[in-house]
Amino acid sequence: MQRCGMDLTDEPVARLVDHLSNHHLRAGALSYTSGGSGILPCYVGVVTAALIKMGGLDTELAQTSIRWLVEHQRFDHREVRAGGQAEWPFRAPVNYGCWASVSCYHGVAGAFRALAAIPAPSRSPEVQVRLTEAIGYLARRSLYRTSGGDRPLFRHMTQPFLVGDYRSDLLDMLQAVADADPMLGGSDWVHSAVADMDGLAVDGRVVLTKNYGRKLIDPIPFEAIGEPSRFLTYQWVHIQRTLASPPR
């Protein structure tokens, strides 16, 4: 819905928000099940980012999820410690390794996307602190690479998709960079990631490489895998323009 440009004034989006609020907001943030054990930073971030972009920043669903990310999400990288320190009573983040000595990239990526999606004038000081911490974590990885290496952290990072479940790909991360602060486009680590994304495009068009989310619908019906994607290409063009010509 978000990729199609829909927002809260569209009846399907309104029904979506009602459904999630009634069935997946029972323990302080958006849960991919219905309770606290389904609250994981990757899912919270990915869905909250889309919700904000559909005009849902002021909904209870978004506000409680943002508060949870600010209070709980970690951006640790070995000796560098950052992020919220509030205790969380459920063991799911421990079981999934969300907050190990190096915070799970999926959770950092989702949280970054959600916090970056908040328009700058609406960011609280606490949100801005977490956003800065997330950027510090990602800069150490050149946005999407292994620490001190030249390999993508995950194969899917360079395989653009429309639906990724808890995952974020390189295009998603560059979108979040553009949302967070277009001036970051002048940083070496962002410039390098932009060049990598440009190398994935074919004549400037982004090819849809794969999709996840098959529990929702299979196959995903929007566009054909292996063909240039209008959705992803439009997003890539917008990102390039934003990072190349940041607002003054």
BAMAR-679524 format. One line per field, with one value per residue (C-alpha): residue number from 1; residue in one letter; x negated, z, y. Coordinates in nm, 2 decimals, decimal comma. Each point is the difference from the previous one (the first is absolute). Example, Ala and Ser with C-alpha at 12.3 -4.5 7.8 and 13.67 -1.06 7.14 Angstrom:
# BAMAR-679524
k: (1 | 2)
r: (A | S)
east: (-1,23 | -0,14)
up: (0,78 | -0,07)
north: (-0,45 | 0,34)
***
This chain:
# BAMAR-679524
k: (1 | 2 | 3 | 4 | 5 | 6 | 7 | 8 | 9 | 10 | 11 | 12 | 13 | 14 | 15 | 16 | 17 | 18 | 19 | 20 | 21 | 22 | 23 | 24 | 25 | 26 | 27 | 28 | 29 | 30 | 31 | 32 | 33 | 34 | 35 | 36 | 37 | 38 | 39 | 40 | 41 | 42 | 43 | 44 | 45 | 46 | 47 | 48 | 49 | 50 | 51 | 52 | 53 | 54 | 55 | 56 | 57 | 58 | 59 | 60 | 61 | 62 | 63 | 64 | 65 | 66 | 67 | 68 | 69 | 70 | 71 | 72 | 73 | 74 | 75 | 76 | 77 | 78 | 79 | 80 | 81 | 82 | 83 | 84 | 85 | 86 | 87 | 88 | 89 | 90 | 91 | 92 | 93 | 94 | 95 | 96 | 97 | 98 | 99 | 100 | 101 | 102 | 103 | 104 | 105 | 106 | 107 | 108 | 109 | 110 | 111 | 112 | 113 | 114 | 115 | 116 | 117 | 118 | 119 | 120 | 121 | 122 | 123 | 124 | 125 | 126 | 127 | 128 | 129 | 130 | 131 | 132 | 133 | 134 | 135 | 136 | 137 | 138 | 139 | 140 | 141 | 142 | 143 | 144 | 145 | 146 | 147 | 148 | 149 | 150 | 151 | 152 | 153 | 154 | 155 | 156 | 157 | 158 | 159 | 160 | 161 | 162 | 163 | 164 | 165 | 166 | 167 | 168 | 169 | 170 | 171 | 172 | 173 | 174 | 175 | 176 | 177 | 178 | 179 | 180 | 181 | 182 | 183 | 184 | 185 | 186 | 187 | 188 | 189 | 190 | 191 | 192 | 193 | 194 | 195 | 196 | 197 | 198 | 199 | 200 | 201 | 202 | 203 | 204 | 205 | 206 | 207 | 208 | 209 | 210 | 211 | 212 | 213 | 214 | 215 | 216 | 217 | 218 | 219 | 220 | 221 | 222 | 223 | 224 | 225 | 226 | 227 | 228 | 229 | 230 | 231 | 232 | 233 | 234 | 235 | 236 | 237 | 238 | 239 | 240 | 241 | 242 | 243 | 244 | 245 | 246 | 247 | 248)
r: (M | Q | R | C | G | M | D | L | T | D | E | P | V | A | R | L | V | D | H | L | S | N | H | H | L | R | A | G | A | L | S | Y | T | S | G | G | S | G | I | L | P | C | Y | V | G | V | V | T | A | A | L | I | K | M | G | G | L | D | T | E | L | A | Q | T | S | I | R | W | L | V | E | H | Q | R | F | D | H | R | E | V | R | A | G | G | Q | A | E | W | P | F | R | A | P | V | N | Y | G | C | W | A | S | V | S | C | Y | H | G | V | A | G | A | F | R | A | L | A | A | I | P | A | P | S | R | S | P | E | V | Q | V | R | L | T | E | A | I | G | Y | L | A | R | R | S | L | Y | R | T | S | G | G | D | R | P | L | F | R | H | M | T | Q | P | F | L | V | G | D | Y | R | S | D | L | L | D | M | L | Q | A | V | A | D | A | D | P | M | L | G | G | S | D | W | V | H | S | A | V | A | D | M | D | G | L | A | V | D | G | R | V | V | L | T | K | N | Y | G | R | K | L | I | D | P | I | P | F | E | A | I | G | E | P | S | R | F | L | T | Y | Q | W | V | H | I | Q | R | T | L | A | S | P | P | R)
east: (0,00 | -0,28 | -0,19 | 0,32 | 0,03 | 0,30 | 0,06 | 0,23 | 0,27 | 0,03 | 0,25 | -0,22 | -0,28 | 0,24 | 0,12 | -0,36 | -0,08 | 0,31 | -0,08 | -0,36 | 0,10 | 0,27 | -0,20 | -0,37 | -0,04 | 0,04 | -0,33 | -0,14 | -0,10 | 0,10 | -0,03 | -0,02 | 0,20 | 0,22 | -0,20 | -0,34 | -0,19 | 0,08 | -0,14 | -0,34 | -0,18 | -0,02 | 0,37 | 0,09 | -0,22 | 0,09 | 0,38 | -0,03 | -0,20 | 0,27 | 0,27 | -0,17 | -0,04 | 0,38 | 0,07 | 0,03 | -0,26 | 0,26 | 0,18 | -0,03 | -0,16 | -0,29 | -0,05 | -0,02 | -0,23 | -0,23 | -0,01 | -0,09 | -0,28 | -0,14 | 0,02 | -0,12 | -0,18 | -0,38 | -0,27 | -0,30 | -0,31 | -0,24 | -0,16 | 0,23 | 0,32 | 0,31 | 0,38 | 0,28 | -0,06 | 0,35 | 0,06 | 0,22 | 0,17 | 0,03 | -0,28 | 0,06 | -0,27 | -0,25 | 0,10 | -0,03 | -0,33 | 0,15 | -0,21 | -0,32 | -0,34 | 0,04 | 0,37 | 0,18 | -0,02 | 0,36 | 0,13 | -0,23 | 0,11 | 0,37 | -0,04 | -0,20 | 0,26 | 0,28 | -0,18 | -0,12 | 0,35 | 0,11 | -0,01 | -0,29 | 0,23 | 0,19 | -0,31 | -0,03 | -0,34 | 0,01 | 0,08 | -0,29 | -0,24 | 0,10 | -0,02 | -0,35 | -0,10 | 0,14 | -0,19 | -0,32 | 0,06 | 0,07 | -0,30 | -0,22 | 0,14 | 0,00 | 0,37 | 0,04 | -0,34 | -0,18 | -0,21 | -0,33 | 0,09 | 0,12 | 0,28 | 0,37 | 0,11 | 0,27 | 0,06 | 0,35 | -0,16 | -0,09 | 0,31 | 0,27 | 0,35 | 0,35 | 0,09 | -0,27 | 0,17 | -0,24 | -0,28 | -0,14 | -0,20 | -0,25 | 0,28 | 0,20 | -0,31 | -0,08 | 0,36 | -0,04 | -0,32 | 0,18 | 0,28 | -0,23 | -0,22 | -0,06 | -0,33 | -0,13 | -0,03 | -0,33 | -0,15 | -0,25 | 0,19 | 0,33 | -0,16 | -0,15 | 0,34 | 0,16 | -0,26 | 0,07 | 0,37 | -0,06 | -0,21 | 0,30 | 0,23 | 0,03 | 0,01 | 0,11 | 0,29 | 0,01 | 0,08 | 0,24 | -0,22 | 0,21 | 0,28 | 0,08 | 0,32 | 0,15 | 0,21 | 0,20 | 0,05 | -0,20 | -0,10 | -0,01 | 0,21 | -0,14 | -0,29 | -0,19 | -0,32 | -0,30 | 0,15 | -0,07 | 0,23 | 0,19 | 0,04 | -0,36 | -0,13 | 0,22 | -0,13 | -0,36 | 0,03 | 0,16 | -0,28 | -0,27 | 0,16 | 0,04 | -0,36 | -0,15 | 0,20 | 0,08 | 0,25 | -0,16)
up: (0,00 | 0,09 | -0,33 | -0,19 | 0,16 | 0,22 | 0,33 | 0,30 | -0,20 | -0,21 | 0,15 | -0,03 | 0,19 | 0,27 | 0,04 | 0,01 | 0,29 | 0,19 | -0,04 | 0,11 | 0,29 | 0,12 | -0,05 | 0,00 | 0,26 | 0,34 | 0,17 | -0,07 | -0,37 | -0,33 | 0,03 | -0,30 | 0,21 | 0,26 | 0,32 | 0,13 | -0,14 | -0,35 | 0,06 | -0,19 | -0,11 | -0,37 | -0,04 | 0,22 | -0,21 | -0,35 | 0,07 | 0,19 | -0,28 | -0,26 | 0,24 | 0,05 | -0,38 | -0,03 | 0,23 | 0,31 | 0,22 | 0,25 | 0,03 | 0,33 | -0,20 | -0,12 | 0,31 | 0,24 | -0,24 | -0,03 | 0,37 | 0,03 | -0,25 | 0,19 | 0,34 | -0,10 | -0,33 | 0,02 | -0,24 | 0,15 | -0,19 | 0,22 | 0,22 | -0,12 | 0,21 | -0,11 | 0,01 | 0,25 | 0,34 | 0,11 | 0,12 | -0,22 | 0,18 | -0,31 | -0,11 | -0,38 | -0,06 | 0,19 | -0,17 | -0,34 | 0,08 | -0,05 | 0,27 | 0,00 | 0,04 | -0,36 | -0,05 | -0,26 | -0,33 | -0,09 | 0,31 | -0,04 | -0,36 | 0,08 | 0,29 | -0,22 | -0,27 | 0,24 | 0,18 | -0,33 | -0,14 | 0,27 | -0,16 | 0,15 | 0,16 | 0,18 | 0,15 | 0,37 | 0,16 | 0,10 | -0,35 | -0,14 | 0,25 | -0,11 | -0,36 | 0,04 | 0,18 | -0,28 | -0,26 | 0,20 | 0,00 | -0,38 | -0,08 | 0,16 | -0,25 | -0,30 | 0,02 | -0,09 | 0,00 | 0,24 | 0,26 | -0,16 | -0,31 | -0,35 | 0,00 | 0,05 | 0,34 | -0,17 | -0,35 | -0,01 | 0,05 | -0,37 | -0,13 | -0,01 | 0,10 | 0,05 | 0,30 | 0,25 | 0,32 | 0,28 | -0,25 | -0,14 | -0,33 | -0,12 | -0,16 | 0,33 | 0,19 | -0,25 | 0,02 | 0,38 | -0,04 | -0,23 | 0,25 | 0,30 | -0,14 | -0,37 | 0,09 | 0,08 | -0,38 | 0,02 | 0,24 | -0,15 | 0,14 | -0,15 | -0,33 | -0,03 | 0,07 | -0,26 | -0,25 | 0,09 | -0,05 | -0,33 | -0,11 | 0,07 | -0,23 | -0,37 | -0,22 | 0,31 | 0,08 | 0,31 | -0,07 | 0,24 | 0,10 | 0,26 | 0,25 | 0,34 | 0,19 | -0,15 | 0,31 | -0,10 | -0,37 | -0,25 | -0,25 | 0,07 | -0,29 | -0,06 | -0,24 | -0,15 | 0,16 | -0,22 | -0,18 | 0,06 | 0,27 | -0,03 | 0,38 | 0,08 | -0,29 | 0,10 | 0,36 | -0,12 | -0,22 | 0,29 | 0,24 | -0,24 | -0,05 | 0,38 | 0,08 | -0,29 | 0,07 | 0,37 | 0,10 | 0,14)
north: (0,00 | 0,24 | -0,07 | 0,08 | 0,34 | -0,08 | 0,18 | 0,01 | 0,16 | -0,31 | -0,25 | -0,31 | 0,18 | 0,11 | -0,36 | -0,12 | 0,23 | -0,10 | -0,37 | 0,04 | 0,22 | -0,24 | -0,32 | 0,08 | 0,28 | -0,17 | 0,02 | 0,35 | -0,02 | -0,16 | -0,38 | -0,23 | -0,25 | 0,15 | 0,03 | 0,11 | -0,30 | 0,12 | 0,35 | 0,00 | 0,31 | -0,10 | -0,05 | 0,29 | 0,23 | -0,12 | 0,03 | 0,32 | 0,17 | -0,09 | 0,12 | 0,33 | 0,05 | -0,06 | 0,29 | -0,21 | 0,17 | 0,11 | -0,33 | -0,19 | -0,29 | 0,22 | 0,20 | -0,30 | -0,18 | 0,30 | 0,03 | -0,37 | 0,04 | 0,31 | -0,17 | -0,35 | -0,03 | -0,03 | 0,12 | -0,18 | -0,08 | -0,18 | 0,26 | 0,27 | 0,00 | 0,19 | -0,01 | -0,03 | -0,16 | -0,08 | -0,36 | -0,22 | -0,29 | -0,23 | -0,22 | 0,01 | 0,26 | -0,21 | -0,32 | 0,16 | 0,18 | 0,35 | 0,16 | -0,20 | 0,17 | 0,10 | 0,10 | -0,20 | 0,19 | -0,08 | 0,17 | 0,30 | 0,03 | -0,01 | 0,24 | 0,24 | -0,01 | 0,08 | 0,28 | 0,15 | 0,00 | 0,24 | 0,35 | 0,20 | 0,27 | -0,28 | -0,18 | 0,03 | 0,05 | -0,37 | -0,11 | 0,21 | -0,16 | -0,35 | 0,10 | 0,13 | -0,32 | -0,21 | 0,20 | -0,06 | -0,37 | 0,00 | 0,22 | -0,27 | -0,25 | 0,23 | -0,02 | -0,37 | -0,18 | -0,22 | 0,19 | 0,11 | -0,22 | 0,05 | -0,27 | 0,07 | -0,12 | -0,21 | -0,12 | 0,16 | 0,35 | 0,01 | -0,19 | 0,27 | -0,10 | 0,15 | -0,21 | -0,10 | -0,09 | 0,10 | 0,06 | 0,33 | 0,01 | 0,26 | 0,21 | 0,00 | 0,12 | 0,27 | 0,12 | 0,02 | 0,20 | 0,25 | 0,02 | 0,05 | 0,27 | 0,06 | 0,17 | -0,35 | -0,04 | 0,18 | -0,27 | -0,24 | -0,30 | 0,11 | 0,10 | -0,35 | -0,16 | 0,22 | -0,11 | -0,37 | 0,05 | 0,17 | -0,30 | -0,23 | 0,20 | -0,09 | 0,31 | 0,19 | -0,24 | -0,22 | -0,36 | -0,19 | -0,29 | -0,18 | 0,04 | -0,14 | 0,01 | -0,31 | -0,07 | 0,31 | -0,08 | -0,21 | 0,11 | 0,37 | 0,14 | 0,35 | -0,06 | -0,29 | -0,12 | 0,04 | 0,31 | 0,37 | 0,13 | 0,32 | 0,03 | -0,06 | 0,21 | 0,30 | -0,04 | -0,01 | 0,31 | 0,19 | -0,11 | 0,11 | 0,34 | 0,05 | -0,09 | 0,19 | 0,32 | 0,02 | 0,27 | 0,32)
***
